[in-house]
């Protein structure tokens, strides 16, 4: 019975991934809005000189948004982020740059503090009511219709939430999952696990109709909400010290009776895409920074890592060592690889030869992720706080 468990779990994750194919994709609208809600985009930027110029160019080329404003905070950057922003904006009046040299207080992450300062400054200004708020990371890249598609999907989801039941608060948060790109070997192994981890385990149809905080999925690289929702939860103050502030925001909204949703922006190469890390060292330290917090603490993170290793690493070892039930081990391995391929296609819109090669190493990717979790758990238990962009990450 125990030997059949990995195969049963792997087949279940494959079935969930296949079912999510109907729900997870952001629909292209081809929107060319002459009128619509005011959209305010907020971008925290700390040492982003190499990335932010591309995002600004993409936003300047965006279509289908009638009233767009983009607010960028140069968060005490040690590089030329501010100069790059000024050149890229080129006098476009829709963009404004603010500079802050204030360090986050105790108990705040740098990103949440930067976004709170930025939204405090902007939302207190006189402006159009009922505006849509979009939070973007500087390393995100957008095709011209991506922002309009996200705003349209947000409006549809928010209206559906308000009409869902008398008990709904009407609060709503939409996450757009960028295609996660990587150039180094480690990144190509583990970055696809990010989308796979929720596409293979969270049945979106069920968990979005009956939202519970524990099943919330979100990604802070591209978040869409409205001013009412954001103010009602206290903005980023409500998640000030959360390392995974995106998931914390989604959980907070769900605890207030609201709804959250996540969609992949599927298109060849990714209508929305992001290259989070530039090298293996960044990939390891980046994952190590938030994995424990994302799973709710060191004990839960360790349990998840051990469980994943038993389900997907053990069958591979059995096949290599020719021990155990090879048929069951083969079924578990095949289902794991298949679910990863389905998830990757949902994420990026196509499968490259690199994706196929990466998927075949699924057990190795799981083992590496378990090692990252172990590294993070040991550091957490010893009280060693990770450092990101020159700042110590607070304990969640």
Residue pairs with C-beta under 8 A, 6 or more apart in sequence:
3 324
3 325
3 328
4 325
4 328
5 311
6 310
6 311
6 312
6 314
6 315
6 328
6 329
6 332
7 315
7 328
7 329
7 331
7 332
7 335
9 311
9 332
10 311
10 312
10 331
10 332
10 333
10 334
10 335
10 336
10 339
11 331
11 335
13 200
13 201
13 335
13 336
13 339
14 200
14 335
14 336
14 338
14 339
14 342
16 199
16 200
16 201
16 202
16 203
16 339
17 196
17 199
17 200
17 339
17 342
17 343
17 346
18 342
19 203
19 205
20 199
20 202
20 203
20 204
20 205
20 346
21 342
21 346
22 205
23 204
23 205
23 208
24 177
24 199
24 204
24 262
24 263
24 264
24 346
25 263
25 264
25 266
25 346
26 149
26 150
26 153
26 176
26 263
26 264
26 265
26 266
26 271
27 149
27 153
28 145
28 149
28 267
28 271
29 64
29 145
29 148
29 149
29 152
29 153
30 145
31 63
31 64
31 145
31 148
31 149
31 152
32 63
32 64
32 148
33 64
33 65
33 66
33 148
34 66
35 66
36 64
36 65
36 66
36 67
36 151
37 67
37 128
37 130
37 131
37 132
37 151
37 155
38 67
38 69
38 127
38 128
38 130
38 131
38 132
39 65
39 67
39 68
39 69
39 131
39 132
39 134
39 147
39 151
40 69
40 70
40 71
40 122
40 131
40 132
40 133
40 134
41 59
41 68
41 69
41 70
41 71
41 134
41 135
41 136
41 147
42 71
42 73
42 115
42 118
42 119
42 122
42 133
42 134
42 135
42 136
43 52
43 55
43 70
43 71
43 72
43 73
43 135
43 136
43 137
43 138
44 73
44 75
44 110
44 111
44 114
44 115
44 118
44 137
44 138
45 52
45 72
45 73
45 74
45 75
45 77
45 81
45 85
45 138
46 74
46 75
46 76
46 77
46 81
46 110
46 114
46 389
47 77
47 78
47 79
47 81
47 389
47 390
48 77
48 79
48 81
48 84
48 138
48 139
49 77
49 79
49 80
49 81
49 83
49 84
50 79
51 138
51 139
52 72
52 81
52 84
52 85
52 88
52 138
53 84
53 85
53 87
53 88
54 141
55 136
55 138
55 139
55 140
55 141
55 142
56 70
56 72
56 85
56 88
56 89
56 95
57 88
58 141
58 142
58 143
58 144
59 68
59 70
59 95
59 142
59 147
60 89
60 92
60 94
60 95
61 144
62 68
62 142
62 144
62 145
62 146
62 147
62 148
63 144
63 145
63 148
64 145
64 147
64 148
64 149
64 151
64 152
65 147
65 148
65 151
67 128
68 94
68 147
69 94
69 95
69 96
69 122
70 94
70 95
70 96
71 95
71 96
71 98
71 118
71 121
71 122
72 85
72 95
72 96
72 97
72 98
73 97
73 98
73 99
73 100
73 114
73 115
73 117
73 118
74 81
74 82
74 85
74 97
74 98
74 99
74 100
75 100
75 110
75 114
76 100
76 101
76 102
76 103
78 390
82 97
82 99
85 95
85 97
86 97
89 95
89 97
98 118
98 121
100 114
100 117
102 117
103 391
104 110
104 112
104 113
104 114
104 391
105 113
106 394
107 240
107 241
107 394
108 240
108 241
108 394
109 240
109 241
109 242
109 243
109 245
109 393
109 394
110 388
110 389
110 391
111 220
111 245
112 236
112 239
112 240
112 241
112 242
112 245
113 236
113 240
115 135
115 235
115 236
116 235
116 236
116 237
116 240
119 133
119 230
119 235
119 236
120 235
123 227
123 230
123 231
129 227
130 226
130 227
130 228
131 226
131 227
132 151
132 154
132 155
132 224
132 225
132 226
132 227
133 224
133 225
133 226
133 227
133 230
134 147
134 150
134 151
134 222
134 223
134 224
135 220
135 222
135 223
135 224
136 221
136 222
137 220
137 221
137 222
137 274
139 221
139 274
139 275
139 276
140 178
140 221
140 222
140 272
140 273
140 274
141 178
141 270
141 272
141 273
141 274
142 271
142 272
143 267
143 271
143 272
145 271
146 176
146 265
146 271
146 272
149 265
149 271
150 174
150 176
150 222
150 224
150 265
150 272
151 224
153 174
153 224
153 263
154 172
154 174
154 224
154 225
154 226
157 172
157 174
157 259
157 261
158 170
158 172
158 226
161 168
161 170
161 171
161 172
161 258
161 259
162 168
162 170
164 209
164 259
167 257
168 257
168 258
168 259
169 232
169 256
169 257
169 258
170 228
170 258
171 228
171 229
171 232
171 233
171 253
171 256
171 257
171 258
171 259
172 225
172 226
172 229
172 253
172 258
172 259
172 260
172 261
173 218
173 223
173 224
173 225
173 229
173 249
173 250
173 253
173 258
173 259
173 260
173 261
174 223
174 224
174 225
174 260
174 261
174 262
174 263
175 217
175 218
175 219
175 222
175 223
175 224
175 246
175 250
175 260
175 261
175 262
175 263
176 219
176 222
176 223
176 224
176 262
176 263
176 264
176 265
176 272
177 195
177 219
177 222
177 262
177 263
177 264
177 265
177 272
177 347
178 219
178 221
178 222
178 265
178 270
178 272
178 273
178 274
179 264
179 265
179 269
179 270
179 272
179 273
179 274
179 347
179 348
179 349
180 191
180 192
180 194
180 195
180 273
180 274
180 275
180 276
180 347
181 191
181 270
181 273
181 274
181 275
182 188
182 191
182 275
182 276
182 277
182 283
183 275
183 278
184 277
184 278
184 279
184 280
184 283
185 280
186 280
186 283
186 284
186 368
187 277
187 280
187 283
188 354
188 358
189 358
189 361
189 364
189 365
189 368
190 283
190 287
190 365
190 368
190 369
190 372
191 276
191 277
191 283
192 340
192 343
192 344
192 347
192 355
192 358
192 359
192 365
193 340
193 365
193 366
193 369
195 264
195 343
195 344
195 346
195 347
196 339
196 340
196 343
196 344
198 217
198 262
199 264
199 339
199 342
199 343
199 346
199 347
200 339
200 340
200 343
202 215
202 217
204 261
204 262
207 215
208 259
208 260
208 261
211 254
211 258
211 259
211 260
212 254
213 250
213 251
213 252
213 254
213 255
214 251
216 247
216 250
216 251
216 253
216 254
216 260
217 247
217 250
217 260
217 262
218 246
218 247
218 249
218 250
218 260
218 262
219 246
219 262
220 245
220 246
220 249
221 246
221 274
222 272
223 246
223 249
229 253
229 258
232 256
233 249
233 252
233 253
233 256
236 245
236 249
238 248
238 249
238 252
239 245
239 248
239 249
239 252
241 394
241 395
241 396
242 248
242 293
242 396
243 289
243 290
243 293
243 294
243 393
243 394
243 396
244 290
244 293
244 294
244 396
247 294
250 260
253 259
253 260
254 260
264 346
264 347
265 271
265 272
266 345
266 346
266 347
266 348
266 349
267 349
268 348
268 349
268 350
269 348
269 349
269 350
270 347
270 348
270 349
271 349
273 348
276 282
276 283
276 286
277 283
277 286
284 372
284 375
285 386
285 388
286 388
287 369
287 372
288 372
288 375
288 376
288 379
288 386
289 376
289 386
289 388
289 393
291 301
291 369
291 372
291 373
291 376
292 298
292 301
292 373
292 376
292 377
292 380
293 396
294 301
295 301
295 304
295 373
297 396
298 376
298 377
298 380
298 381
301 373
301 376
301 377
302 373
302 374
302 377
304 373
305 369
305 370
305 373
305 374
306 370
308 366
308 369
308 370
309 366
309 367
309 370
311 332
311 336
312 332
312 333
312 336
312 362
312 363
312 366
313 363
313 366
313 367
313 370
314 329
315 324
315 328
315 329
315 330
315 332
315 333
315 363
316 329
316 333
316 363
317 363
318 324
318 325
318 326
318 329
319 326
319 329
319 330
319 333
333 362
333 363
336 362
336 363
337 359
337 360
337 362
340 358
340 359
340 362
341 351
341 355
341 356
341 359
344 351
344 355
344 358
344 359
345 351
345 355
348 355
358 365
376 386
379 385
379 386
380 395
385 392
385 393
385 394
385 395
386 392
386 393
387 393
